[in-house]
């Protein structure tokens, strides 16, 4: 099939994928320009990929590597020496704005990516970008998606090197200038260092300005809740959140369809669903996708935040909860619909008990990652089986990962015959591995952290002899991890040979430091 026989939408995806090999935004743009010169059809198809994004990269020429020691502490006599005055800073820029305007293609821009590589004050770099954009065009009305990326040039950058030097007035001026240049922003993303410094104050201010028209908000962790009215917000992605009181209740409107809240650094724990005192129920009538990472612990001021009495998700379709330590208040309070399409849960034995008692079924994919089970292994596996049994007939993926290295998984531990993938971290014996393959007929993937190789107890048939009885009718990928007792090829080779013969459906068999020469000779014989 010739590439030009592809439909326009498929051809556009192929051309866009070809740009992913570029090492920089500038290289990607130059590579894309070559697509426009191939033929009229390619120009028509590739045009939105090339000129649909306006990018500006501002690089501060001064790199402050020598100003910090290996721990990120200042080597200067005073902090004032670290603060670069505006008139002392020079920048180099990379952008496609000029070419877009010169060729009359600026109107095709729907997205703006503004990147600042800074050593001192990051706001100065953003100010330079806004000056350049204003010189090229006073108004970019067609842009609806805005991403601001702030990258410190020193690997030892710390929050004390980015203080609120320009204060609120300067941030307000920058945000007002940005809103005048790009008034139609519906999607706002802020990618920056994970601390609530000047840059987070910038994100808060921008979110407040664009609040009423925003459909998507990513990376802004503090909200001017009294001023911001997110009446159209559909997607909310936030990380390193420290606003523990009223976090969800204040910023999540009835229009919200997808939400992700990732866990913060270890020194900033937060109960992910904290609300103001006087706990109450919160309902998300349109929420379909929820991705929540919960780090158990107290709030940043040393107290426990209030949690709502109930969290109602009547239309939830996809749920991911990451809570590998301690209880999970979310699961204790969540009210899920009767059917959920996709569920991914990483939790401890305490949360497994809660999850097993919840009345819901899974229609498409369920994935369970169990941690810290050694204290009550029998109860834990009872809860695991109840959870996996929530998978309805026709569910394409039933996945279990047992991430407790001290807890082995035995064939009699699992009763869910619909299990399609199993990952075991604890050391596992050869007999147990074979027993698991036989006991779980639907397995497609099986992975172990390490295998305790020993005598196989089964003879390997000759090349012209009858093949052993098949252990599985569908297992395709088998990862044996590493050999817990290194350098025992006399024990490893017979096991691997037997697996290759007894599991004819295997397409991948992996083992760290597998003896290569004996296996090549065996494959050649058979």
C-alpha positions as CSV (number, residue, x, y, z in Angstrom):
1,X,0.0,0.0,0.0
2,X,1.4,3.4,-1.0
3,X,1.3,6.1,1.7
4,X,-0.8,8.4,-0.6
5,X,-3.5,5.8,-0.6
6,X,-4.2,6.4,3.1
7,X,-7.1,8.5,4.1
8,X,-6.3,12.1,5.1
9,X,-6.8,11.5,8.9
10,X,-4.5,8.5,8.9
11,X,-1.9,10.3,6.7
12,X,-2.0,13.2,9.2
13,X,-1.3,10.8,12.1
14,X,1.6,9.2,10.2
15,X,3.2,12.6,9.4
16,X,2.7,13.8,13.0
17,X,4.3,10.6,14.3
18,X,7.3,11.1,12.1
19,X,8.0,14.4,13.8
20,X,8.5,12.7,17.2
21,X,12.1,11.7,16.2
22,X,13.1,15.4,16.5
23,X,15.2,16.3,19.5
24,X,13.9,19.8,19.9
25,X,10.8,21.9,19.0
26,X,12.8,23.8,16.4
27,X,14.0,20.7,14.7
28,X,10.5,19.3,14.7
29,X,9.3,22.5,13.0
30,X,12.0,22.4,10.4
31,X,11.3,18.7,9.7
32,X,7.6,19.5,9.3
33,X,8.3,22.2,6.7
34,X,9.8,19.5,4.5
35,X,6.4,17.7,4.5
36,X,4.8,20.8,3.1
37,X,7.1,20.8,0.1
38,X,6.2,17.2,-1.0
39,X,2.9,17.8,-2.8
40,X,-0.3,19.7,-2.5
41,X,-2.1,16.9,-0.6
42,X,0.7,16.6,2.0
43,X,0.7,20.4,2.4
44,X,-3.1,20.3,3.1
45,X,-2.8,17.4,5.5
46,X,0.4,18.5,7.4
47,X,-0.4,22.2,7.6
48,X,-2.3,22.0,11.0
49,X,0.6,20.0,12.5
50,X,3.2,22.6,11.4
51,X,1.6,25.9,11.9
52,X,-1.1,24.9,14.4
53,X,1.4,25.5,17.2
54,X,3.3,28.7,17.9
55,X,6.3,28.2,20.1
56,X,8.7,30.6,21.7
57,X,11.8,29.4,23.7
58,X,13.6,32.0,25.7
59,X,17.0,31.0,27.1
60,X,18.8,33.1,29.7
61,X,22.4,33.3,28.6
62,X,23.8,33.4,32.1
63,X,24.0,29.9,33.6
64,X,24.4,30.0,37.4
65,X,26.0,26.6,37.8
66,X,28.9,27.9,39.8
67,X,26.7,29.9,42.3
68,X,25.5,26.7,44.1
69,X,27.3,23.8,45.8
70,X,26.3,20.2,45.3
71,X,23.5,20.6,47.9
72,X,22.0,23.5,46.1
73,X,23.2,26.1,48.7
74,X,24.4,29.5,47.7
75,X,28.2,30.1,47.3
76,X,27.7,33.8,47.0
77,X,28.4,36.3,49.8
78,X,24.8,37.4,49.8
79,X,21.5,36.4,48.3
80,X,21.3,39.7,46.6
81,X,24.1,38.7,44.3
82,X,22.0,35.9,43.0
83,X,19.2,38.2,41.9
84,X,19.9,39.3,38.3
85,X,18.7,42.8,37.6
86,X,16.6,43.2,34.5
87,X,19.2,45.4,32.6
88,X,21.9,42.8,33.2
89,X,20.1,39.8,31.6
90,X,20.4,38.8,28.0
91,X,18.4,36.1,26.2
92,X,18.5,34.0,23.1
93,X,15.2,32.9,21.6
94,X,13.9,30.3,19.2
95,X,10.5,30.7,17.7
96,X,8.4,30.1,14.6
97,X,6.3,33.3,15.1
98,X,8.1,35.4,12.5
99,X,7.8,32.8,9.7
100,X,4.1,32.1,10.6
101,X,3.3,35.8,10.2
102,X,5.5,36.4,7.1
103,X,3.8,33.5,5.3
104,X,0.3,34.5,6.4
105,X,-0.1,31.3,8.4
106,X,-0.4,32.9,11.9
107,X,-4.2,32.5,11.7
108,X,-3.8,28.7,11.7
109,X,-2.2,28.7,15.2
110,X,-4.5,27.1,17.8
111,X,-1.9,26.4,20.5
112,X,1.0,28.4,22.1
113,X,4.0,26.9,23.9
114,X,6.0,29.4,25.9
115,X,9.2,28.0,27.4
116,X,11.7,29.9,29.7
117,X,15.1,28.4,30.6
118,X,16.1,30.6,33.5
119,X,19.0,31.0,35.9
120,X,17.7,33.9,38.0
121,X,14.3,35.4,38.0
122,X,12.0,33.4,35.7
123,X,9.5,36.2,35.3
124,X,12.1,38.2,33.3
125,X,12.2,35.5,30.6
126,X,8.4,35.4,30.4
127,X,8.4,39.2,30.1
128,X,10.8,38.9,27.1
129,X,8.5,36.4,25.4
130,X,5.5,38.7,25.8
131,X,7.5,41.6,24.4
132,X,8.5,39.5,21.3
133,X,5.0,38.3,20.7
134,X,3.6,41.8,21.0
135,X,6.1,43.0,18.4
136,X,5.1,40.3,15.9
137,X,1.3,40.6,16.4
138,X,-0.6,42.6,19.0
139,X,-3.3,39.9,19.3
140,X,-3.3,36.2,18.9
141,X,-7.1,35.6,19.0
142,X,-7.1,32.2,17.3
143,X,-5.0,30.5,20.1
144,X,-7.2,28.5,22.5
145,X,-4.5,26.3,24.2
146,X,-1.7,27.8,26.2
147,X,1.2,25.9,27.8
148,X,3.9,27.7,29.9
149,X,7.0,25.7,30.7
150,X,9.6,27.0,33.2
151,X,12.9,25.1,33.4
152,X,15.7,26.1,35.8
153,X,19.1,25.9,34.1
154,X,20.9,24.8,37.2
155,X,20.4,21.2,38.3
156,X,20.7,22.4,41.9
157,X,17.9,24.9,41.6
158,X,15.9,25.3,44.8
159,X,12.9,27.2,45.8
160,X,14.8,29.8,47.8
161,X,16.5,30.9,44.5
162,X,13.1,31.8,43.1
163,X,11.6,34.2,45.7
164,X,8.7,36.6,45.2
165,X,11.1,39.3,44.2
166,X,8.7,41.0,41.8
167,X,5.8,40.6,44.2
168,X,2.1,40.6,43.3
169,X,2.1,43.7,41.2
170,X,4.6,42.4,38.6
171,X,2.8,39.1,38.3
172,X,-0.5,40.9,37.8
173,X,1.1,43.1,35.0
174,X,2.5,40.0,33.2
175,X,-0.8,38.1,33.4
176,X,-2.8,41.1,32.2
177,X,-0.3,41.5,29.2
178,X,-0.6,37.8,28.5
179,X,-4.4,37.9,28.6
180,X,-4.4,40.9,26.2
181,X,-2.1,39.0,23.7
182,X,-4.0,35.7,23.9
183,X,-7.5,36.4,25.1
184,X,-9.2,33.2,24.0
185,X,-7.4,30.6,26.1
186,X,-9.6,27.6,27.0
187,X,-6.9,25.2,28.0
188,X,-4.1,26.3,30.4
189,X,-1.1,24.2,31.4
190,X,1.8,25.2,33.7
191,X,4.8,23.0,33.8
192,X,7.4,24.1,36.3
193,X,9.4,23.2,39.4
194,X,7.4,21.5,42.1
195,X,7.3,24.3,44.7
196,X,4.7,27.1,45.4
197,X,7.0,30.0,44.5
198,X,6.6,32.9,42.1
199,X,5.7,30.5,39.3
200,X,2.8,29.0,41.2
201,X,1.6,32.5,42.0
202,X,1.7,33.2,38.3
203,X,-0.4,30.1,37.6
204,X,-2.9,31.1,40.2
205,X,-3.3,34.5,38.7
206,X,-3.7,33.2,35.2
207,X,-6.2,30.6,36.2
208,X,-8.3,33.4,37.8
209,X,-8.2,35.6,34.7
210,X,-9.2,32.8,32.3
211,X,-11.5,31.0,34.8
212,X,-14.9,31.6,33.2
213,X,-13.8,30.3,29.8
214,X,-11.4,27.5,30.8
215,X,-12.2,24.0,29.6
216,X,-8.9,22.4,30.9
217,X,-6.5,23.3,33.6
218,X,-3.2,21.5,34.2
219,X,-0.5,22.1,36.8
220,X,-2.0,25.0,38.7
221,X,-2.1,23.9,42.4
222,X,-3.5,26.9,44.2
223,X,-6.7,28.6,43.3
224,X,-8.2,32.0,43.9
225,X,-11.4,30.3,44.8
226,X,-13.3,33.5,45.8
227,X,-12.6,35.1,42.5
228,X,-12.4,32.2,40.1
229,X,-15.6,30.8,38.7
230,X,-14.7,27.7,36.7
231,X,-18.2,27.4,35.1
232,X,-17.0,25.5,32.0
233,X,-14.1,23.5,33.4
234,X,-14.1,19.9,32.0
235,X,-10.6,18.6,32.8
236,X,-8.6,19.4,35.9
237,X,-5.0,18.0,36.3
238,X,-3.1,19.1,39.4
239,X,0.1,18.0,41.1
240,X,2.0,18.8,44.3
241,X,-1.2,20.3,45.8
242,X,-0.9,21.9,49.2
243,X,-4.3,23.6,49.4
244,X,-5.8,20.9,51.7
245,X,-8.9,22.7,52.8
246,X,-11.8,22.9,50.3
247,X,-9.6,21.7,47.4
248,X,-12.3,19.8,45.5
249,X,-15.4,21.5,46.8
250,X,-14.2,24.9,45.6
251,X,-12.8,24.3,42.2
252,X,-14.8,21.4,40.8
253,X,-18.0,22.5,39.0
254,X,-20.8,20.4,37.8
255,X,-19.3,20.4,34.3
256,X,-16.1,18.5,35.3
257,X,-15.5,15.3,33.2
258,X,-11.9,14.3,34.0
259,X,-9.7,14.9,37.0
260,X,-6.2,13.9,38.0
261,X,-4.5,14.8,41.3
262,X,-1.0,13.5,41.8
263,X,0.8,13.1,45.0
264,X,3.2,15.8,46.2
265,X,6.8,15.6,47.3
266,X,7.4,13.6,50.5
267,X,7.8,16.7,52.6
268,X,4.3,18.1,51.6
269,X,1.8,15.3,52.5
270,X,-1.9,16.1,51.9
271,X,-5.1,14.2,52.4
272,X,-6.2,14.4,48.8
273,X,-9.8,15.0,49.5
274,X,-9.7,17.5,52.3
275,X,-12.6,19.9,52.7
276,X,-13.5,22.7,55.0
277,X,-14.6,22.0,58.5
278,X,-18.1,20.7,58.6
279,X,-17.8,17.7,56.3
280,X,-20.4,17.3,53.7
281,X,-21.1,15.1,50.6
282,X,-19.7,16.2,47.3
283,X,-21.2,15.0,44.0
284,X,-19.6,15.0,40.6
285,X,-22.6,14.5,38.2
286,X,-20.5,14.4,35.0
287,X,-17.2,13.1,36.1
288,X,-16.2,10.1,33.9
289,X,-12.4,9.9,34.5
290,X,-10.7,10.1,38.0
291,X,-7.0,9.6,38.6
292,X,-6.0,10.1,42.2
293,X,-2.7,9.5,44.0
294,X,-3.2,9.6,47.7
295,X,-0.3,10.0,50.1
296,X,-1.3,9.0,53.6
297,X,-0.3,11.4,56.3
298,X,-1.2,14.6,58.1
299,X,-1.6,18.0,56.5
300,X,1.3,20.4,56.1
301,X,0.4,22.2,59.4
302,X,0.5,18.9,61.3
303,X,-3.3,18.4,61.6
304,X,-5.7,15.9,59.9
305,X,-7.9,17.6,57.4
306,X,-11.7,17.0,57.4
307,X,-12.9,14.5,54.8
308,X,-16.3,14.6,53.2
309,X,-19.1,12.3,54.3
310,X,-19.5,10.9,50.8
311,X,-18.1,11.3,47.4
312,X,-20.7,10.5,44.7
313,X,-19.7,9.6,41.1
314,X,-22.9,8.6,39.3
315,X,-21.3,8.5,35.8
316,X,-17.8,7.4,36.5
317,X,-16.3,5.2,33.8
318,X,-12.5,5.1,34.5
319,X,-11.0,5.1,38.0
320,X,-7.3,5.0,39.1
321,X,-6.3,5.3,42.7
322,X,-2.7,5.0,43.9
323,X,-2.5,4.5,47.7
324,X,0.4,2.1,48.4
325,X,0.7,3.0,52.1
326,X,-2.0,3.1,54.8
327,X,-5.7,3.5,54.6
328,X,-7.4,5.2,51.6
329,X,-10.1,7.7,52.8
330,X,-11.2,8.1,49.2
331,X,-12.3,4.4,48.9
332,X,-13.9,4.6,52.3
333,X,-16.2,7.4,51.1
334,X,-16.6,6.9,47.4
335,X,-20.0,5.9,46.0
336,X,-19.4,4.4,42.5
337,X,-22.0,3.5,39.9
338,X,-23.0,-0.1,39.5
339,X,-20.8,-0.5,36.4
340,X,-17.4,0.9,35.8
341,X,-15.5,0.4,32.6
342,X,-11.9,0.6,33.8
343,X,-10.5,0.3,37.4
344,X,-6.8,0.5,38.4
345,X,-6.1,0.4,42.1
346,X,-2.8,0.3,44.0
347,X,-3.5,-0.2,47.7
348,X,-2.7,-2.0,50.9
349,X,-4.7,-4.8,52.7
350,X,-6.7,-2.2,54.6
351,X,-8.0,-0.7,51.4
352,X,-8.5,-4.1,49.8
353,X,-11.1,-4.9,52.4
354,X,-13.0,-1.6,51.6
355,X,-12.8,-2.2,47.9
356,X,-14.0,-5.8,48.1
357,X,-17.2,-4.6,49.9
358,X,-18.1,-2.0,47.3
359,X,-21.1,-3.0,45.1
360,X,-19.8,-2.4,41.6
361,X,-18.7,-4.5,38.6
362,X,-16.1,-3.9,35.9
363,X,-17.0,-4.2,32.2
364,X,-13.7,-3.8,30.4
365,X,-10.5,-3.8,32.5
366,X,-9.6,-4.2,36.1
367,X,-6.0,-3.9,37.5
368,X,-5.1,-4.5,41.1
369,X,-1.7,-3.8,42.6
370,X,-1.5,-5.1,46.2
371,X,1.0,-3.9,48.7
372,X,1.9,-4.7,52.4
373,X,-0.1,-8.0,52.6
374,X,2.2,-10.1,54.8
375,X,0.4,-9.2,58.0
376,X,-2.8,-11.0,57.0
377,X,-2.2,-13.0,53.8
378,X,-5.2,-15.3,54.0
379,X,-7.7,-12.4,54.4
380,X,-5.8,-10.3,51.7
381,X,-6.2,-13.0,49.1
382,X,-9.8,-13.5,50.0
383,X,-10.4,-9.8,49.3
384,X,-8.3,-9.9,46.1
385,X,-10.4,-12.8,44.8
386,X,-13.6,-10.9,45.6
387,X,-12.4,-7.8,43.8
388,X,-11.2,-9.7,40.7
389,X,-14.6,-11.5,40.6
390,X,-16.1,-8.1,39.9
391,X,-14.9,-8.4,36.3
392,X,-17.9,-9.2,34.2
393,X,-18.0,-11.8,31.4
394,X,-16.3,-10.2,28.3
395,X,-13.9,-8.1,30.4
396,X,-10.7,-8.0,28.3
397,X,-8.2,-7.4,31.1
398,X,-8.0,-8.8,34.6
399,X,-4.6,-8.0,36.0
400,X,-3.1,-8.7,39.5
401,X,0.3,-7.5,40.8
402,X,1.4,-8.6,44.2
403,X,4.1,-6.1,45.1
404,X,4.9,-7.5,48.6
405,X,8.3,-9.1,48.2
406,X,7.7,-11.2,51.4
407,X,4.5,-12.8,50.3
408,X,4.5,-15.7,47.9
409,X,1.6,-16.4,45.6
410,X,0.5,-20.0,45.6
411,X,-1.9,-21.6,43.0
412,X,-4.5,-22.2,45.7
413,X,-4.4,-18.5,46.7
414,X,-6.2,-17.4,43.6
415,X,-9.6,-18.5,42.6
416,X,-10.4,-16.1,39.7
417,X,-10.0,-18.1,36.6
418,X,-10.5,-15.0,34.4
419,X,-7.1,-13.6,35.4
420,X,-5.3,-12.5,32.2
421,X,-2.0,-11.1,33.7
422,X,-0.2,-11.9,37.0
423,X,2.9,-10.2,38.4
424,X,4.6,-11.6,41.5
425,X,7.5,-9.8,43.2
426,X,8.3,-12.5,45.9
427,X,10.8,-15.3,45.1
428,X,8.9,-18.2,43.6
429,X,9.8,-21.8,43.2
430,X,9.6,-23.7,39.9
431,X,6.8,-26.0,41.1
432,X,4.7,-23.0,42.2
433,X,5.3,-21.3,38.8
434,X,4.1,-24.4,36.9
435,X,1.1,-24.7,39.3
436,X,0.1,-21.1,38.6
437,X,0.3,-21.7,34.8
438,X,-2.0,-24.7,35.1
439,X,-4.4,-23.2,37.6
440,X,-5.1,-19.9,35.6
441,X,-6.2,-20.9,32.1
442,X,-6.9,-17.4,30.9
443,X,-3.4,-16.1,31.6
444,X,-1.7,-14.2,28.7
445,X,1.1,-12.7,30.7
446,X,3.0,-14.0,33.8
447,X,5.9,-12.2,35.4
448,X,8.1,-12.9,38.4
449,X,10.6,-10.9,40.3
450,X,12.9,-13.9,40.7
451,X,12.7,-17.7,40.4
452,X,14.2,-20.2,42.9
453,X,15.5,-22.8,40.4
454,X,15.7,-26.3,41.5
455,X,15.3,-29.9,40.1
456,X,12.6,-30.0,37.5
457,X,11.3,-33.4,38.3
458,X,10.2,-34.0,34.7
459,X,12.3,-35.5,32.0
460,X,12.8,-33.5,28.7
461,X,11.6,-35.6,25.7
462,X,13.9,-36.3,22.8
463,X,13.5,-34.2,19.6
464,X,11.7,-37.0,17.9
465,X,9.7,-38.0,21.0
466,X,6.1,-37.0,22.1
467,X,5.8,-33.4,23.4
468,X,4.8,-33.0,27.0
469,X,1.2,-32.2,27.9
470,X,0.6,-28.4,27.4
471,X,0.4,-26.4,30.6
472,X,-1.5,-23.5,29.1
473,X,-3.5,-22.8,25.9
474,X,-3.0,-19.0,25.9
475,X,0.1,-17.9,27.8
476,X,2.2,-15.7,25.5
477,X,4.6,-13.7,27.7
478,X,6.6,-15.3,30.5
479,X,9.1,-13.2,32.5
480,X,11.2,-15.2,35.0
481,X,12.9,-12.1,36.3
482,X,16.3,-13.1,37.7
483,X,17.8,-16.2,39.2
484,X,17.9,-15.9,43.0
485,X,20.9,-18.3,43.1
486,X,23.2,-17.0,40.5
487,X,25.2,-19.1,38.0
488,X,23.2,-22.3,38.1
489,X,22.9,-23.1,34.4
490,X,22.5,-26.8,35.2
491,X,19.2,-26.0,36.9
492,X,18.0,-23.2,34.7
493,X,18.4,-24.9,31.3
494,X,16.1,-27.9,31.9
495,X,13.3,-25.6,33.2
496,X,13.5,-23.2,30.3
497,X,13.5,-26.2,27.8
498,X,10.5,-27.7,29.5
499,X,8.6,-24.3,29.4
500,X,9.3,-23.9,25.7
501,X,7.9,-27.4,25.0
502,X,5.0,-27.4,27.4
503,X,3.8,-23.8,26.6
504,X,3.6,-23.8,22.8
505,X,1.8,-20.4,22.7
506,X,4.8,-18.5,24.2
507,X,6.0,-15.6,22.0
508,X,8.3,-14.2,24.7
509,X,10.3,-15.9,27.5
510,X,12.7,-13.6,29.4
511,X,15.3,-14.4,32.1
512,X,18.1,-12.1,33.3
513,X,21.5,-13.8,32.4
514,X,19.9,-16.7,30.6
515,X,22.5,-19.3,29.5
516,X,22.7,-18.5,25.8
517,X,24.7,-21.3,24.2
518,X,22.8,-24.3,25.6
519,X,19.5,-22.6,24.6
520,X,20.7,-22.0,21.1
521,X,21.7,-25.6,20.7
522,X,18.3,-26.8,22.1
523,X,16.4,-24.6,19.7
524,X,18.5,-25.9,16.8
525,X,17.8,-29.5,17.8
526,X,14.0,-29.0,18.1
